Amino acid sequence: MEGTELNRWIAASRTAQAKPSVATPAQTSFVPEQARAPSCPVCSSAMQKRVAKRGANIGNEFWGCSQFPKCKGIVQDL
């Protein structure tokens, strides 16, 4: 393979990746997860999605207070 041919391939792949995609209505109505996060039932701060690392619910997701360890409020219903 010649260097000029390789350069053409690289340039072609860059232009193919740089083309903007057309947004669908589902993509334009995306709501960030933080905007959908519930408020802490203990201190009313924003909650963050976390994964249990120990205990009976290991590996399961839950909402934990963003002020942890100062506040230990949780919501288990996702």
GUSE-34973 format. One line per 10 residues: number of its first residue (from 0); for each residue x negated, y negated, z negated of N, C-alpha, C, O, CB. Coordinates in nm, 4 decimals, decimal comma, padded with zeros to 6 digits, always signed. Glycine has a CB too. Layout:
NUM> X/Y/Z/X/Y/Z/X/Y/Z/X/Y/Z/X/Y/Z; ...;
***
This chain:
0> -00,0852/+00,1165/+00,0000/+00,0000/+00,0000/+00,0000/-00,0904/-00,1236/+00,0000/-00,1862/-00,1331/-00,0767/+00,0973/+00,0007/-00,1228; -00,0578/-00,2151/+00,0859/-00,1328/-00,3393/+00,0976/-00,0877/-00,4390/-00,0093/+00,0246/-00,4310/-00,0590/-00,1156/-00,3995/+00,2381; -00,1736/-00,5305/-00,0432/-00,1423/-00,6318/-00,1436/-00,0281/-00,7220/-00,1034/+00,0530/-00,7609/-00,1874/-00,2628/-00,7148/-00,1713; -00,0204/-00,7565/+00,0272/+00,0883/-00,8443/+00,0725/+00,2232/-00,7747/+00,0615/+00,3231/-00,8374/+00,0261/+00,0644/-00,8892/+00,2172; +00,2263/-00,6448/+00,0920/+00,3510/-00,5698/+00,0809/+00,3959/-00,5607/-00,0652/+00,5145/-00,5743/-00,0951/+00,3343/-00,4287/+00,1405; +00,3015/-00,5380/-00,1547/+00,3315/-00,5335/-00,2974/+00,3854/-00,6675/-00,3453/+00,4814/-00,6720/-00,4222/+00,2067/-00,4950/-00,3773; +00,3245/-00,7759/-00,3005/+00,3723/-00,9090/-00,3388/+00,5145/-00,9339/-00,2896/+00,5938/-00,9967/-00,3597/+00,2789/-01,0167/-00,2839; +00,5481/-00,8849/-00,1688/+00,6845/-00,8995/-00,1181/+00,7827/-00,8210/-00,2051/+00,8918/-00,8697/-00,2347/+00,6931/-00,8521/+00,0283; +00,7452/-00,7014/-00,2456/+00,8326/-00,6205/-00,3311/+00,8562/-00,6898/-00,4654/+00,9686/-00,6942/-00,5155/+00,7715/-00,4804/-00,3535; +00,7500/-00,7431/-00,5216/+00,7624/-00,8124/-00,6508/+00,8522/-00,9342/-00,6362/+00,9397/-00,9564/-00,7199/+00,6233/-00,8546/-00,7045;
10> +00,8321/-01,0133/-00,5318/+00,9144/-01,1323/-00,5097/+01,0603/-01,0938/-00,4877/+01,1500/-01,1614/-00,5381/+00,8620/-01,2125/-00,3894; +01,0854/-00,9859/-00,4129/+01,2222/-00,9418/-00,3882/+01,2893/-00,8961/-00,5175/+01,4073/-00,9240/-00,5388/+01,2238/-00,8287/-00,2852; +01,2166/-00,8271/-00,6028/+01,2767/-00,7802/-00,7278/+01,3058/-00,8963/-00,8214/+01,4044/-00,8929/-00,8951/+01,1851/-00,6793/-00,7969; +01,2222/-00,9982/-00,8196/+01,2465/-01,1157/-00,9050/+01,3692/-01,1923/-00,8598/+01,4484/-01,2357/-00,9435/+01,1250/-01,2084/-00,9048; +01,3871/-01,2102/-00,7297/+01,5045/-01,2826/-00,6819/+01,6310/-01,2026/-00,7057/+01,7362/-01,2610/-00,7316/+01,4905/-01,3155/-00,5337; +01,6237/-01,0709/-00,6976/+01,7411/-00,9872/-00,7235/+01,7825/-00,9968/-00,8699/+01,9018/-00,9932/-00,9000/+01,7126/-00,8406/-00,6857; +01,6869/-01,0088/-00,9611/+01,7171/-01,0194/-01,1036/+01,7628/-01,1590/-01,1403/+01,8377/-01,1756/-01,2366/+01,5958/-00,9814/-01,1865; +01,7195/-01,2602/-01,0658/+01,7488/-01,3986/-01,1011/+01,8878/-01,4431/-01,0580/+01,9334/-01,5489/-01,1014/+01,6465/-01,4890/-01,0401; +01,9573/-01,3656/-00,9733/+02,0902/-01,4038/-00,9280/+02,1873/-01,3999/-01,0453/+02,1967/-01,2984/-01,1143/+02,1381/-01,3112/-00,8143; +02,2600/-01,5098/-01,0688/+02,3558/-01,5108/-01,1797/+02,4749/-01,4214/-01,1489/+02,5207/-01,4135/-01,0349/+02,4033/-01,6539/-01,2088;
20> +02,5235/-01,3554/-01,2506/+02,6405/-01,2696/-01,2336/+02,7665/-01,3522/-01,2552/+02,7641/-01,4541/-01,3242/+02,6361/-01,1488/-01,3316; +02,8735/-01,3085/-01,1972/+03,0018/-01,3758/-01,2120/+03,0629/-01,3316/-01,3443/+03,0737/-01,2120/-01,3714/+03,0973/-01,3444/-01,0917; +03,1027/-01,4280/-01,4260/+03,1605/-01,3969/-01,5569/+03,3062/-01,3560/-01,5416/+03,3822/-01,4197/-01,4686/+03,1484/-01,5176/-01,6521; +03,3442/-01,2505/-01,6100/+03,4830/-01,2061/-01,6117/+03,5538/-01,2741/-01,7286/+03,4873/-01,3236/-01,8196/+03,4927/-01,0502/-01,6229; +03,6860/-01,2776/-01,7281/+03,7581/-01,3397/-01,8407/+03,7223/-01,2780/-01,9752/+03,7204/-01,3484/-02,0762/+03,9075/-01,3284/-01,8189; +03,6940/-01,1481/-01,9787/+03,6579/-01,0843/-02,1051/+03,5247/-01,1375/-02,1565/+03,5055/-01,1497/-02,2775/+03,6512/-00,9319/-02,0884; +03,4329/-01,1693/-02,0663/+03,3026/-01,2199/-02,1082/+03,3112/-01,3639/-02,1553/+03,2364/-01,4030/-02,2449/+03,2028/-01,2087/-01,9946; +03,3995/-01,4438/-02,0982/+03,4085/-01,5841/-02,1356/+03,4786/-01,6026/-02,2697/+03,4639/-01,7075/-02,3324/+03,4812/-01,6620/-02,0280; +03,5546/-01,5029/-02,3150/+03,6241/-01,5152/-02,4420/+03,5499/-01,4435/-02,5545/+03,6100/-01,4074/-02,6557/+03,7649/-01,4604/-02,4296; +03,4199/-01,4229/-02,5371/+03,3393/-01,3559/-02,6389/+03,3349/-01,4397/-02,7657/+03,3084/-01,5599/-02,7612/+03,1965/-01,3295/-02,5870;
30> +03,3611/-01,3753/-02,8785/+03,3557/-01,4417/-03,0088/+03,2414/-01,3787/-03,0880/+03,2437/-01,2582/-03,1129/+03,4928/-01,4291/-03,0862; +03,1413/-01,4576/-03,1284/+03,0308/-01,4002/-03,2056/+03,0805/-01,3321/-03,3323/+03,1800/-01,3735/-03,3918/+02,9295/-01,5084/-03,2415; +03,0100/-01,2276/-03,3724/+03,0528/-01,1495/-03,4880/+03,0589/-01,2343/-03,6145/+03,1467/-01,2130/-03,6981/+02,9592/-01,0319/-03,5091; +02,9680/-01,3297/-03,6303/+02,9704/-01,4145/-03,7493/+03,0999/-01,4950/-03,7558/+03,1496/-01,5221/-03,8652/+02,8490/-01,5090/-03,7504; +03,1558/-01,5340/-03,6407/+03,2799/-01,6113/-03,6405/+03,3974/-01,5249/-03,6857/+03,4959/-01,5772/-03,7379/+03,3071/-01,6690/-03,5004; +03,3882/-01,3934/-03,6663/+03,4949/-01,3027/-03,7067/+03,4722/-01,2461/-03,8458/+03,5568/-01,1721/-03,8958/+03,5075/-01,1899/-03,6072; +03,3621/-01,2783/-03,9090/+03,3285/-01,2215/-04,0384/+03,4263/-01,2703/-04,1456/+03,4625/-01,3879/-04,1481/+03,1842/-01,2576/-04,0769; +03,4686/-01,1799/-04,2336/+03,5576/-01,2212/-04,3423/+03,4814/-01,3013/-04,4478/+03,3583/-01,3037/-04,4484/+03,6239/-01,0984/-04,4069; +03,5544/-01,3654/-04,5351/+03,4942/-01,4369/-04,6471/+03,4769/-01,3413/-04,7641/+03,5544/-01,2469/-04,7800/+03,5805/-01,5590/-04,6883; +03,3765/-01,3656/-04,8445/+03,3507/-01,2817/-04,9612/+03,4667/-01,2955/-05,0601/+03,5080/-01,4072/-05,0914/+03,2157/-01,3204/-05,0287;
40> +03,5194/-01,1834/-05,1093/+03,6293/-01,1897/-05,2053/+03,5857/-01,2432/-05,3419/+03,6702/-01,2815/-05,4227/+03,6903/-01,0525/-05,2219; +03,4553/-01,2462/-05,3683/+03,4051/-01,2920/-05,4984/+03,3691/-01,4403/-05,4957/+03,4123/-01,5162/-05,5825/+03,2830/-01,2097/-05,5400; +03,2885/-01,4831/-05,3942/+03,2377/-01,6210/-05,3940/+03,2782/-01,7018/-05,2707/+03,2400/-01,8183/-05,2595/+03,0879/-01,6190/-05,4041; +03,3536/-01,6441/-05,1788/+03,4028/-01,7089/-05,0562/+03,2942/-01,7444/-04,9556/+03,3205/-01,8227/-04,8643/+03,4768/-01,8328/-05,0922; +03,1743/-01,6907/-04,9682/+03,0683/-01,7108/-04,8692/+03,0948/-01,6212/-04,7486/+03,1815/-01,5339/-04,7531/+02,9278/-01,6809/-04,9304; +03,0200/-01,6432/-04,6414/+03,0330/-01,5585/-04,5219/+02,9806/-01,4188/-04,5538/+02,8897/-01,4018/-04,6350/+02,9557/-01,6200/-04,4003; +03,0398/-01,3198/-04,4884/+02,9955/-01,1817/-04,5059/+02,9071/-01,1429/-04,3880/+02,9160/-01,2028/-04,2808/+03,1171/-01,0847/-04,5186; +02,8220/-01,0428/-04,4079/+02,7355/-00,9906/-04,3035/+02,7593/-00,8410/-04,2913/+02,7800/-00,7728/-04,3917/+02,5861/-01,0212/-04,3334; +02,7567/-00,7894/-04,1680/+02,7744/-00,6466/-04,1470/+02,6467/-00,5757/-04,1886/+02,5376/-00,6135/-04,1459/+02,8103/-00,6152/-03,9988; +02,6596/-00,4735/-04,2713/+02,5455/-00,3980/-04,3225/+02,5724/-00,2487/-04,3097/+02,6850/-00,2077/-04,2816/+02,5164/-00,4353/-04,4695;
50> +02,4693/-00,1677/-04,3302/+02,4811/-00,0219/-04,3263/+02,4360/+00,0322/-04,4615/+02,3283/-00,0027/-04,5099/+02,3962/+00,0400/-04,2090; +02,5187/+00,1179/-04,5227/+02,4868/+00,1769/-04,6525/+02,3637/+00,2664/-04,6390/+02,3579/+00,3527/-04,5513/+02,6075/+00,2576/-04,7078; +02,2663/+00,2453/-04,7258/+02,1424/+00,3226/-04,7208/+02,1374/+00,4334/-04,8247/+02,0490/+00,5190/-04,8209/+02,0245/+00,2313/-04,7395; +02,2331/+00,4316/-04,9183/+02,2379/+00,5372/-05,0195/+02,3794/+00,5487/-05,0747/+02,4654/+00,4654/-05,0462/+02,1369/+00,5092/-05,1339; +02,4016/+00,6505/-05,1522/+02,5332/+00,6718/-05,2116/+02,6223/+00,7578/-05,1241/+02,5766/+00,8162/-05,0259/+02,6005/+00,5393/-05,2378; +02,7492/+00,7654/-05,1599/+02,8447/+00,8522/-05,0904/+02,8743/+00,8039/-04,9486/+02,9148/+00,8842/-04,8645/+02,9743/+00,8606/-05,1695; +02,8553/+00,6765/-04,9201/+02,8868/+00,6192/-04,7889/+02,7633/+00,5965/-04,7022/+02,7656/+00,5102/-04,6144/+02,9598/+00,4886/-04,8066; +02,6574/+00,6706/-04,7242/+02,5320/+00,6511/-04,6514/+02,5563/+00,6560/-04,5004/+02,6222/+00,7470/-04,4501/+02,4284/+00,7580/-04,6926; +02,5025/+00,5578/-04,4293/+02,5167/+00,5491/-04,2849/+02,6409/+00,4764/-04,2376/+02,6511/+00,4444/-04,1192/+02,5164/+00,6839/-04,2282; +02,7348/+00,4496/-04,3253/+02,8580/+00,3793/-04,2884/+02,8371/+00,2285/-04,2952/+02,7595/+00,1787/-04,3767/+02,9744/+00,4212/-04,3806;
60> +02,9085/+00,1562/-04,2071/+02,9003/+00,0105/-04,2072/+02,9981/-00,0486/-04,3090/+03,1018/+00,0102/-04,3398/+02,9291/-00,0452/-04,0663; +02,9621/-00,1663/-04,3599/+03,0500/-00,2402/-04,4494/+03,0136/-00,3873/-04,4405/+02,9065/-00,4221/-04,3908/+03,0389/-00,1882/-04,5961; +03,1022/-00,4739/-04,4883/+03,0723/-00,6165/-04,4958/+03,0131/-00,6451/-04,6331/+03,0751/-00,6141/-04,7348/+03,2001/-00,7033/-04,4700; +02,8929/-00,7044/-04,6372/+02,8281/-00,7416/-04,7619/+02,8104/-00,8922/-04,7685/+02,7910/-00,9564/-04,6652/+02,6929/-00,6709/-04,7761; +02,8165/-00,9492/-04,8858/+02,8047/-01,0936/-04,9038/+02,6684/-01,1426/-04,8561/+02,5662/-01,0786/-04,8806/+02,8264/-01,1316/-05,0510; +02,6682/-01,2563/-04,7883/+02,5427/-01,3154/-04,7401/+02,4589/-01,3711/-04,8545/+02,3413/-01,4018/-04,8349/+02,5717/-01,4260/-04,6389; +02,5165/-01,3848/-04,9726/+02,4447/-01,4368/-05,0891/+02,3838/-01,3250/-05,1745/+02,3338/-01,3513/-05,2838/+02,5385/-01,5211/-05,1744; +02,3875/-01,1988/-05,1247/+02,3269/-01,0874/-05,1970/+02,1792/-01,1162/-05,2203/+02,1140/-01,1643/-05,1276/+02,3451/-00,9546/-05,1194; +02,1228/-01,0905/-05,3359/+02,1697/-01,0179/-05,4532/+02,2407/-01,1037/-05,5575/+02,2865/-01,0514/-05,6591/+02,0553/-00,9501/-05,5169; +02,2506/-01,2358/-05,5338/+02,3196/-01,3207/-05,6294/+02,4660/-01,2811/-05,6421/+02,5209/-01,2802/-05,7522/+02,3080/-01,4668/-05,5885;
70> +02,5298/-01,2481/-05,5292/+02,6689/-01,2025/-05,5291/+02,6721/-01,0651/-05,4652/+02,6100/-01,0441/-05,3610/+02,7629/-01,3026/-05,4531; +02,7428/-00,9721/-05,5251/+02,7473/-00,8338/-05,4751/+02,8837/-00,7991/-05,4173/+02,9236/-00,6826/-05,4174/+02,7126/-00,7358/-05,5869; +02,9560/-00,9006/-05,3676/+03,0870/-00,8763/-05,3095/+03,0779/-00,7954/-05,1805/+02,9868/-00,8170/-05,1006/+03,1572/-01,0079/-05,2832; +03,1710/-00,7024/-05,1594/+03,1748/-00,6196/-05,0378/+03,3180/-00,6040/-04,9895/+03,4131/-00,6188/-05,0663/+03,1118/-00,4805/-05,0638; +03,3319/-00,5738/-04,8599/+03,4581/-00,5355/-04,7989/+03,4276/-00,4129/-04,7177/+03,3421/-00,4185/-04,6293/+03,5210/-00,6506/-04,7112; +03,4944/-00,3011/-04,7441/+03,4633/-00,1773/-04,6753/+03,5467/-00,1544/-04,5510/+03,5085/-00,0728/-04,4671/+03,4811/-00,0634/-04,7677; +03,6596/-00,2232/-04,5352/+03,7442/-00,2046/-04,4171/+03,6866/-00,2842/-04,3018/+03,6799/-00,4070/-04,3072/+03,8907/-00,2475/-04,4454; +03,6447/-00,2137/-04,1967/+03,5910/-00,2826/-04,0791/+03,6981/-00,2903/-03,9789/+03,6772/-00,3444/-03,8703/+03,4677/-00,2129/-04,0211;
***
